[in-house]
């Protein structure tokens, strides 16, 4: 027994060492590291900075963020102050906070999946190696950074719930259910997980396994903790107030065959916010395993695997058909079906896929001979593939964090303007507004999916003529509007124009009068504007530096 415990510890230490190597670029390179831009550098990391600087971390439920969109952005749009990630970014430099958050999430993901497999899915010393490798692979998945434990914390929560369900619940399990809400989001994962637990409990009742009140109470308890932590979200849902940008979001637009295509695309390739990288090695493993289940009639012995295999596909089916146009009659009658993204049940897939992977490898190993070696290499190749998907590798051609936020360059711009930032408003063309926001400028443009609809309509007047010229950006803005940007017909959805670009903006048509009425005074453009005078703009100066990915043409209204 002692020998086995020592072996287990060695395996776990090895897995943690792999995680440390994987995370090391973030701590070694810090601002020179390359990380995800989409829904990360272009938004969340800047939001944490703005929130910390605003003095509104504990702002009231009707408070606003003064720096963004003329002070009409609700404080509630930046989430709860009881999230650990908010405090990491308030107390630590951006990349230190980011690295700590990544490390915390991945370590919890590893131990959560390991304990789930060891206790409930693959118990026994025989499966130690398999449990550790599958858990390590799960912890290496390129999850959405600001999601924290919203998906990667699910195995740990499921482990605690299964302990309670089986009558083995302890204080430790309730500690887990209490702490996770402080480092996860209910709308980005746990609403769907907890409702799935509710269905699980109800299924037990229907199958006459008893009412299991401790299990039901545990589900209710974690939901209650989430409601307390996410009280801002609860308030915004219960007390709607004035219409917001989400009221013009319409999700049901896909014809039947496009929904079918999206089903298989999601099933095979996954989704950007819950990347699983399962296509090359995990998917073949699961099909090999289901073949053995079918050919050897192992349905009863492997019923959990069969369930997870089926659930994986059903989650993709649900995700795709949430966008099916057949929902339109219901969305017109029940507006919350548009404002809340129920497609996110597919956020359960990382847990389902990697638990399936572990069980699939077990089934393959049990076939003996060369199949056992095949299972080993499938596990090894999956971990190596995930390692090659490290941010520093896949984003190496993108700007580093330092180049993206370009603090030196924007400090120079701020000094040139030589006015307190709160006395004027700016907007950007060909650049994410988050860059200006991160550097302390007050912006008329923003990336947020929860702001007053009246502001969206007012801002639209500035870019109205550009939207008329480009159907793609018109639909993007009018039917969503989360990116309230100075869109141009020429650039479309390109808002990362680097300093080496030779392009020029031609035939730009902005309503500068409305821009000025809203307080707009300066435009940060990534490209020169040929007809600036026609837009009542004058070029003040061109800014560039070695540490910036951008060249900024500073235009002033007149």
C-alpha positions as CSV (number, residue, x, y, z in Angstrom):
1,X,0.0,0.0,0.0
2,X,2.8,2.4,0.9
3,X,4.6,1.6,-2.4
4,X,1.4,2.4,-4.4
5,X,0.9,5.7,-2.5
6,X,4.5,6.6,-3.3
7,X,3.9,5.7,-7.0
8,X,0.8,7.8,-7.1
9,X,2.6,10.8,-5.6
10,X,5.4,10.5,-8.1
11,X,2.8,10.4,-11.0
12,X,1.0,13.5,-9.6
13,X,4.3,15.4,-9.1
14,X,5.3,14.6,-12.6
15,X,1.9,15.9,-13.9
16,X,2.4,19.1,-11.9
17,X,5.9,19.5,-13.3
18,X,4.4,19.3,-16.8
19,X,1.9,22.0,-15.9
20,X,4.7,24.2,-14.5
21,X,6.6,23.9,-17.7
22,X,3.5,24.6,-19.7
23,X,2.8,27.8,-17.7
24,X,6.4,28.9,-17.4
25,X,6.3,31.3,-20.5
26,X,3.7,33.4,-18.7
27,X,5.9,33.9,-15.6
28,X,9.2,34.2,-17.5
29,X,8.2,36.5,-20.3
30,X,5.3,38.3,-18.5
31,X,4.4,41.3,-20.7
32,X,6.5,39.9,-23.6
33,X,4.3,36.8,-23.6
34,X,1.9,36.0,-26.4
35,X,-1.6,35.2,-25.3
36,X,-5.1,35.0,-26.7
37,X,-6.5,38.3,-28.1
38,X,-10.2,37.4,-28.8
39,X,-12.3,37.8,-25.7
40,X,-9.2,38.3,-23.6
41,X,-6.7,41.1,-24.5
42,X,-9.5,42.9,-26.5
43,X,-11.9,42.9,-23.6
44,X,-11.6,41.2,-20.2
45,X,-8.0,42.1,-19.2
46,X,-8.8,45.8,-20.0
47,X,-12.1,45.6,-18.1
48,X,-10.3,44.4,-14.9
49,X,-7.9,47.3,-15.3
50,X,-10.7,49.8,-15.9
51,X,-12.7,48.5,-13.0
52,X,-9.8,48.6,-10.5
53,X,-9.0,52.2,-11.6
54,X,-12.6,53.3,-11.5
55,X,-13.2,53.2,-7.7
56,X,-16.4,51.2,-8.6
57,X,-15.4,47.7,-7.5
58,X,-18.0,47.9,-4.8
59,X,-20.2,50.4,-6.7
60,X,-24.0,50.1,-6.3
61,X,-26.2,47.9,-8.5
62,X,-27.2,51.1,-10.3
63,X,-23.7,52.4,-10.5
64,X,-21.8,53.1,-13.8
65,X,-18.3,53.1,-15.1
66,X,-17.4,56.7,-15.9
67,X,-14.5,55.9,-18.3
68,X,-16.6,54.0,-20.9
69,X,-19.4,55.2,-23.2
70,X,-20.0,58.5,-21.5
71,X,-20.5,56.9,-18.1
72,X,-23.6,55.0,-19.1
73,X,-22.0,51.5,-19.0
74,X,-23.6,49.8,-16.0
75,X,-21.2,48.7,-13.2
76,X,-23.1,45.4,-13.3
77,X,-21.6,44.8,-16.8
78,X,-18.3,44.0,-15.2
79,X,-19.6,41.3,-12.9
80,X,-19.3,40.7,-9.2
81,X,-16.6,42.1,-6.9
82,X,-16.7,38.7,-5.1
83,X,-14.8,37.0,-7.9
84,X,-11.2,36.2,-7.1
85,X,-10.0,37.1,-10.6
86,X,-11.2,40.7,-10.1
87,X,-9.0,41.0,-7.0
88,X,-6.0,39.3,-8.6
89,X,-6.1,42.0,-11.3
90,X,-6.7,44.7,-8.8
91,X,-3.8,43.8,-6.5
92,X,-1.2,42.5,-9.0
93,X,0.2,43.6,-12.4
94,X,-1.8,42.3,-15.3
95,X,0.5,39.5,-16.4
96,X,1.3,38.3,-12.9
97,X,-2.5,38.1,-12.2
98,X,-3.0,36.3,-15.5
99,X,-0.3,33.8,-14.8
100,X,-1.6,33.1,-11.2
101,X,-5.1,32.7,-12.6
102,X,-4.0,30.2,-15.3
103,X,-2.0,28.2,-12.7
104,X,-4.8,28.1,-10.2
105,X,-7.4,27.0,-12.8
106,X,-5.2,24.3,-14.3
107,X,-4.1,22.8,-10.9
108,X,-7.8,22.7,-9.8
109,X,-8.8,21.2,-13.1
110,X,-6.2,18.5,-12.8
111,X,-7.0,17.5,-9.2
112,X,-10.8,17.7,-9.9
113,X,-10.7,15.4,-12.9
114,X,-8.2,13.0,-11.1
115,X,-10.4,12.7,-8.0
116,X,-13.5,12.2,-10.2
117,X,-11.9,9.4,-12.2
118,X,-10.2,7.8,-9.2
119,X,-13.3,7.7,-7.0
120,X,-16.3,7.4,-9.3
121,X,-15.3,6.4,-12.9
122,X,-12.1,4.4,-12.8
123,X,-11.4,3.2,-9.3
124,X,-8.6,0.9,-8.5
125,X,-4.8,1.0,-8.6
126,X,-4.7,-0.6,-12.0
127,X,-5.9,2.7,-13.6
128,X,-3.5,5.1,-11.9
129,X,-1.5,5.9,-15.0
130,X,-4.6,6.3,-17.1
131,X,-6.3,8.6,-14.5
132,X,-3.3,10.8,-14.2
133,X,-2.7,11.2,-17.9
134,X,-6.3,11.9,-18.7
135,X,-6.5,14.5,-15.9
136,X,-3.3,16.1,-17.1
137,X,-4.7,16.3,-20.6
138,X,-7.9,17.9,-19.3
139,X,-5.8,20.5,-17.3
140,X,-3.8,21.4,-20.5
141,X,-6.9,22.3,-22.6
142,X,-6.8,25.9,-23.9
143,X,-9.8,27.1,-21.9
144,X,-11.2,30.7,-22.1
145,X,-9.0,32.6,-19.6
146,X,-11.7,34.7,-18.0
147,X,-14.0,31.7,-17.6
148,X,-11.7,30.5,-14.8
149,X,-13.3,27.4,-13.3
150,X,-16.6,27.8,-15.2
151,X,-15.8,24.7,-17.2
152,X,-12.6,23.3,-15.8
153,X,-14.1,23.3,-12.3
154,X,-17.0,21.0,-13.2
155,X,-15.2,17.7,-12.5
156,X,-14.3,18.8,-9.0
157,X,-17.9,19.9,-8.4
158,X,-19.2,16.6,-9.9
159,X,-16.9,14.7,-7.6
160,X,-18.4,16.5,-4.6
161,X,-22.0,16.0,-5.8
162,X,-21.4,12.3,-6.4
163,X,-20.0,11.9,-3.0
164,X,-23.1,13.5,-1.5
165,X,-25.4,11.5,-3.8
166,X,-23.9,8.2,-2.6
167,X,-24.3,9.1,1.0
168,X,-20.5,9.7,1.6
169,X,-20.7,13.5,1.7
170,X,-18.5,15.3,4.1
171,X,-17.5,18.9,5.1
172,X,-14.9,18.8,2.4
173,X,-17.5,18.4,-0.3
174,X,-19.5,21.4,0.9
175,X,-16.3,23.4,1.1
176,X,-15.7,22.6,-2.6
177,X,-19.3,23.6,-3.4
178,X,-18.9,26.9,-1.5
179,X,-15.5,28.0,-2.9
180,X,-16.0,27.3,-6.6
181,X,-18.6,30.1,-7.1
182,X,-15.9,32.6,-6.1
183,X,-13.8,31.6,-9.1
184,X,-16.4,30.6,-11.7
185,X,-19.3,32.2,-13.6
186,X,-22.8,30.9,-13.4
187,X,-23.7,32.1,-16.9
188,X,-20.5,30.8,-18.4
189,X,-20.8,27.3,-17.2
190,X,-22.4,26.5,-13.9
191,X,-26.1,27.4,-14.7
192,X,-25.9,24.6,-17.2
193,X,-24.0,22.3,-14.9
194,X,-26.3,22.8,-11.9
195,X,-29.4,22.4,-14.1
196,X,-27.9,19.1,-15.4
197,X,-27.4,18.1,-11.8
198,X,-31.1,18.8,-11.2
199,X,-32.0,16.6,-14.1
200,X,-29.7,13.9,-12.7
201,X,-31.5,14.1,-9.4
202,X,-34.9,14.0,-11.0
203,X,-33.9,11.0,-13.1
204,X,-33.0,9.2,-9.9
205,X,-36.4,10.0,-8.5
206,X,-38.1,8.7,-11.7
207,X,-36.1,5.5,-11.6
208,X,-37.3,5.0,-8.0
209,X,-34.0,5.4,-6.3
210,X,-35.5,7.7,-3.7
211,X,-35.8,11.4,-3.2
212,X,-32.2,11.7,-2.0
213,X,-32.8,15.0,-0.1
214,X,-29.1,15.5,0.7
215,X,-28.2,15.5,-3.0
216,X,-31.1,17.9,-3.8
217,X,-30.1,20.1,-0.9
218,X,-26.5,20.2,-2.1
219,X,-27.6,21.4,-5.6
220,X,-29.8,24.0,-4.0
221,X,-27.0,25.1,-1.7
222,X,-24.4,25.7,-4.5
223,X,-27.1,27.5,-6.5
224,X,-27.8,29.7,-3.5
225,X,-24.0,30.5,-3.1
226,X,-23.8,31.4,-6.8
227,X,-26.8,33.7,-6.4
228,X,-25.2,35.5,-3.5
229,X,-21.9,35.9,-5.3
230,X,-23.5,36.9,-8.6
231,X,-26.0,39.2,-7.0
232,X,-25.5,41.9,-9.7
233,X,-26.5,39.4,-12.4
234,X,-29.6,38.4,-10.3
235,X,-30.5,42.1,-9.8
236,X,-30.1,42.9,-13.6
237,X,-32.3,39.9,-14.4
238,X,-35.1,40.7,-11.9
239,X,-35.1,44.5,-12.3
240,X,-34.6,44.9,-16.0
241,X,-34.7,48.7,-16.1
242,X,-34.2,50.4,-19.5
243,X,-33.7,48.3,-22.6
244,X,-30.1,47.2,-23.2
245,X,-28.1,46.0,-26.1
246,X,-29.0,42.4,-25.6
247,X,-32.6,43.3,-26.5
248,X,-31.5,43.4,-30.1
249,X,-29.7,40.1,-30.1
250,X,-31.5,37.5,-32.3
251,X,-30.1,34.0,-32.2
252,X,-32.6,31.9,-34.2
253,X,-31.4,32.5,-37.8
254,X,-30.0,29.2,-39.2
255,X,-31.9,27.1,-41.7
256,X,-32.2,23.4,-41.0
257,X,-29.3,22.1,-43.0
258,X,-26.9,24.8,-41.7
259,X,-27.9,23.8,-38.2
260,X,-27.1,20.2,-39.1
261,X,-23.7,21.2,-40.5
262,X,-23.0,23.2,-37.4
263,X,-23.8,20.2,-35.2
264,X,-21.1,18.1,-36.8
265,X,-18.6,21.0,-37.0
266,X,-19.0,21.6,-33.2
267,X,-18.9,17.8,-32.5
268,X,-15.7,17.4,-34.5
269,X,-13.9,20.7,-33.9
270,X,-15.3,22.1,-30.7
271,X,-15.9,25.8,-29.9
272,X,-13.5,28.7,-29.2
273,X,-14.7,29.3,-25.7
274,X,-14.4,25.7,-24.6
275,X,-11.6,24.4,-26.8
276,X,-11.0,20.7,-26.2
277,X,-8.6,19.8,-29.1
278,X,-10.2,16.4,-29.2
279,X,-10.3,15.9,-33.0
280,X,-7.0,14.1,-33.7
281,X,-6.6,11.6,-30.9
282,X,-9.6,11.7,-28.5
283,X,-12.3,11.3,-31.2
284,X,-10.7,8.2,-32.8
285,X,-10.2,6.7,-29.3
286,X,-13.9,7.2,-28.5
287,X,-15.0,5.6,-31.8
288,X,-12.6,2.6,-31.3
289,X,-14.1,2.1,-27.8
290,X,-17.7,2.3,-29.0
291,X,-16.8,-0.2,-31.7
292,X,-15.6,-2.7,-29.0
293,X,-18.7,-2.0,-26.9
294,X,-20.9,-2.7,-29.9
295,X,-19.0,-5.7,-31.2
296,X,-18.6,-7.4,-27.8
297,X,-22.0,-6.3,-26.5
298,X,-20.6,-4.5,-23.5
299,X,-23.6,-2.1,-23.2
300,X,-24.3,-3.0,-19.6
301,X,-20.7,-3.1,-18.4
302,X,-19.9,0.2,-20.1
303,X,-23.2,2.0,-19.6
304,X,-21.5,5.2,-18.2
305,X,-19.2,5.4,-21.3
306,X,-22.1,4.8,-23.6
307,X,-24.0,7.6,-21.8
308,X,-21.1,10.0,-22.1
309,X,-20.5,9.1,-25.7
310,X,-24.2,9.9,-26.5
311,X,-24.3,13.0,-24.4
312,X,-21.3,14.4,-26.2
313,X,-23.1,14.3,-29.5
314,X,-26.4,15.5,-28.0
315,X,-24.7,18.6,-26.6
316,X,-23.4,19.5,-30.0
317,X,-26.8,18.9,-31.5
318,X,-28.4,21.2,-28.8
319,X,-25.8,23.9,-29.4
320,X,-26.3,24.0,-33.2
321,X,-30.1,23.8,-33.1
322,X,-30.3,26.6,-30.6
323,X,-29.6,28.8,-33.6
324,X,-32.2,27.1,-35.8
325,X,-34.8,29.5,-37.2
326,X,-37.6,27.2,-36.0
327,X,-37.2,28.9,-32.5
328,X,-38.4,32.2,-33.9
329,X,-42.1,31.9,-32.8
330,X,-41.0,31.1,-29.2
331,X,-38.4,33.8,-29.1
332,X,-41.0,36.4,-30.1
333,X,-43.2,35.2,-27.4
334,X,-40.6,34.7,-24.7
335,X,-37.9,37.4,-25.1
336,X,-35.6,35.9,-22.5
337,X,-34.8,33.1,-25.0
338,X,-32.9,35.7,-27.0
339,X,-31.3,37.5,-24.1
340,X,-30.0,34.3,-22.4
341,X,-27.7,32.0,-24.3
342,X,-29.1,28.5,-23.6
343,X,-26.8,27.1,-26.3
344,X,-24.1,27.0,-23.6
345,X,-25.1,23.6,-22.4
346,X,-22.2,22.6,-24.7
347,X,-19.9,24.1,-22.1
348,X,-20.3,20.7,-20.4
349,X,-18.4,19.1,-23.2
350,X,-14.8,19.5,-21.9
351,X,-15.7,17.5,-18.8
352,X,-17.7,15.0,-20.9
353,X,-15.1,14.6,-23.6
354,X,-12.1,14.0,-21.2
355,X,-14.1,11.7,-18.9
356,X,-15.1,9.8,-22.1
357,X,-11.4,9.7,-23.1
358,X,-10.4,8.1,-19.9
359,X,-13.1,5.5,-20.1
360,X,-12.4,4.9,-23.8
361,X,-8.7,4.2,-23.1
362,X,-9.7,1.8,-20.4
363,X,-11.9,-0.1,-22.8
364,X,-9.1,-0.2,-25.4
365,X,-6.5,-1.4,-22.8
366,X,-8.8,-4.2,-21.8
367,X,-8.6,-5.6,-25.3
368,X,-5.0,-6.5,-24.5
369,X,-2.0,-6.9,-26.8
370,X,-1.3,-4.2,-29.2
371,X,-4.5,-2.4,-28.2
372,X,-3.0,-1.6,-24.8
373,X,0.0,0.1,-26.6
374,X,-2.4,1.9,-28.8
375,X,-4.2,3.4,-25.8
376,X,-0.9,4.5,-24.3
377,X,0.2,6.3,-27.4
378,X,-3.2,7.9,-27.9
379,X,-2.8,9.4,-24.4
380,X,0.8,10.4,-24.9
381,X,0.0,12.0,-28.3
382,X,-2.9,14.0,-26.9
383,X,-0.7,15.5,-24.1
384,X,2.0,16.3,-26.6
385,X,-0.5,17.9,-29.0
386,X,-1.9,20.0,-26.1
387,X,1.6,21.1,-25.2
388,X,2.2,22.2,-28.8
389,X,-1.0,24.3,-28.5
390,X,0.6,26.5,-25.8
391,X,-0.3,30.1,-26.2
392,X,3.3,31.1,-26.7
393,X,3.4,28.8,-29.8
394,X,0.1,29.4,-31.4
395,X,0.0,33.2,-30.9
396,X,3.6,33.8,-31.6
397,X,2.7,35.8,-34.7
398,X,0.3,38.0,-32.8
399,X,1.4,41.0,-30.8
400,X,2.8,40.4,-27.3
401,X,0.9,41.8,-24.4
402,X,3.3,44.7,-24.2
403,X,3.0,45.3,-28.0
404,X,-0.8,45.1,-27.8
405,X,-1.5,47.6,-25.1
406,X,1.4,49.8,-26.1
407,X,1.5,51.8,-22.9
408,X,4.6,53.8,-23.9
409,X,3.0,54.9,-27.2
410,X,-0.3,55.9,-25.6
411,X,1.4,57.7,-22.8
412,X,3.1,59.8,-25.5
413,X,-0.4,60.4,-27.1
414,X,-1.8,61.4,-23.7
415,X,1.1,63.8,-23.1
416,X,0.6,65.3,-26.6
417,X,-3.1,66.0,-26.0
418,X,-2.1,67.5,-22.6
419,X,-5.6,67.5,-21.2
420,X,-7.1,65.5,-18.3
421,X,-8.5,62.3,-20.0
422,X,-12.0,62.9,-18.4
423,X,-12.3,66.2,-20.3
424,X,-12.5,64.6,-23.8
425,X,-13.7,61.4,-25.5
426,X,-11.9,59.2,-28.0
427,X,-12.8,56.4,-30.4
428,X,-10.6,54.1,-32.5
429,X,-10.6,52.9,-36.1
430,X,-8.7,49.7,-36.9
431,X,-7.9,49.2,-33.2
432,X,-9.7,47.6,-30.3
433,X,-11.1,50.3,-28.0
434,X,-9.8,48.1,-25.1
435,X,-6.3,49.4,-25.9
436,X,-7.3,53.0,-25.3
437,X,-9.3,52.0,-22.2
438,X,-6.4,50.1,-20.7
439,X,-4.3,53.2,-21.1
440,X,-6.8,55.4,-19.3
441,X,-8.6,57.2,-22.1
442,X,-12.3,57.8,-21.9
443,X,-13.9,56.1,-24.9
444,X,-17.1,56.4,-26.8
445,X,-16.6,52.9,-28.3
446,X,-16.5,49.7,-26.4
447,X,-16.8,45.9,-26.4
448,X,-19.5,45.0,-23.9
449,X,-22.6,42.9,-24.4
450,X,-24.7,44.7,-21.8
451,X,-25.1,48.5,-22.2
452,X,-28.1,50.8,-22.8
453,X,-29.9,50.3,-26.1
454,X,-30.4,54.0,-26.4
455,X,-26.6,54.5,-26.5
456,X,-26.3,51.8,-29.2
457,X,-28.8,53.7,-31.4
458,X,-27.1,57.0,-30.7
459,X,-23.7,55.6,-31.6
460,X,-25.1,54.0,-34.7
461,X,-25.7,57.5,-36.2
462,X,-22.0,58.1,-36.3
463,X,-21.4,55.0,-38.5
464,X,-24.7,54.8,-40.3
465,X,-23.4,55.6,-43.8
466,X,-20.6,53.0,-43.4
467,X,-23.1,50.3,-42.3
468,X,-25.2,51.0,-45.4
469,X,-22.2,50.2,-47.6
470,X,-21.4,46.8,-45.9
471,X,-24.1,44.3,-45.2
472,X,-21.8,42.1,-43.0
473,X,-21.0,44.8,-40.5
474,X,-24.5,46.2,-40.6
475,X,-25.9,42.8,-39.6
476,X,-23.1,42.3,-37.0
477,X,-23.9,45.7,-35.4
478,X,-27.7,45.7,-35.6
479,X,-28.4,42.1,-34.6
480,X,-25.8,42.0,-31.8
481,X,-23.9,45.2,-31.2
482,X,-21.6,43.9,-28.5
483,X,-18.7,45.5,-30.4
484,X,-19.8,49.1,-30.4
485,X,-16.9,50.2,-32.7
486,X,-16.3,52.8,-35.4
487,X,-16.9,50.3,-38.1
488,X,-15.9,51.2,-41.7
489,X,-17.1,49.5,-44.9
490,X,-13.6,49.2,-46.1
491,X,-12.1,47.4,-43.0
492,X,-15.2,45.4,-42.1
493,X,-14.4,43.3,-39.0
494,X,-10.7,44.0,-39.1
495,X,-9.7,45.9,-36.0
496,X,-6.1,44.9,-35.5
497,X,-4.3,46.8,-38.3
498,X,-0.5,46.6,-37.5
499,X,1.9,49.4,-38.1
500,X,3.5,47.8,-41.2
501,X,0.2,48.1,-43.1
502,X,0.4,50.1,-46.4
503,X,-3.4,50.5,-46.6
504,X,-5.2,53.8,-46.5
505,X,-8.8,54.6,-45.6
506,X,-10.7,55.9,-48.6
507,X,-14.2,57.4,-48.9
508,X,-14.8,57.3,-45.1
509,X,-18.2,58.7,-44.2
510,X,-18.6,59.4,-40.5
511,X,-21.3,61.6,-38.9
512,X,-18.7,63.8,-37.1
513,X,-21.5,66.1,-35.8
514,X,-23.0,63.3,-33.7
515,X,-19.5,62.2,-32.7
516,X,-18.8,65.7,-31.3
517,X,-22.3,66.0,-29.7
518,X,-21.4,62.8,-27.7
519,X,-18.2,64.5,-26.6
520,X,-15.9,62.9,-29.2
521,X,-12.8,65.0,-29.8
522,X,-10.1,62.6,-31.0
523,X,-10.0,59.5,-33.3
524,X,-7.1,57.0,-33.0
525,X,-6.8,55.5,-36.5
526,X,-4.5,52.7,-37.4
527,X,-4.5,54.0,-41.0
528,X,-4.3,57.4,-42.6
529,X,-7.7,58.8,-43.7
530,X,-7.5,60.2,-47.2
531,X,-10.7,62.3,-47.0
532,X,-10.2,63.5,-43.4
533,X,-11.3,67.0,-44.2
534,X,-14.6,65.8,-45.5
535,X,-15.2,64.2,-42.1
536,X,-14.2,67.4,-40.2
537,X,-11.0,65.8,-39.1
538,X,-7.5,67.1,-39.0
539,X,-4.3,65.0,-38.6
540,X,-2.5,66.1,-35.4
541,X,0.4,63.7,-35.5
542,X,1.5,60.2,-36.2
543,X,2.7,58.1,-33.3
544,X,4.7,54.9,-33.4
545,X,7.3,53.1,-31.3
546,X,9.4,49.9,-31.3
547,X,7.4,48.5,-28.4
548,X,4.0,49.0,-30.1
549,X,2.3,46.8,-32.7
550,X,0.4,49.8,-33.9
551,X,1.0,53.1,-35.7
552,X,-1.6,55.6,-34.5
553,X,-2.8,58.5,-36.6
554,X,-4.2,61.0,-34.2
555,X,-7.1,62.9,-35.7
556,X,-8.9,65.8,-34.0
557,X,-12.4,67.1,-34.8
558,X,-12.9,70.7,-35.8
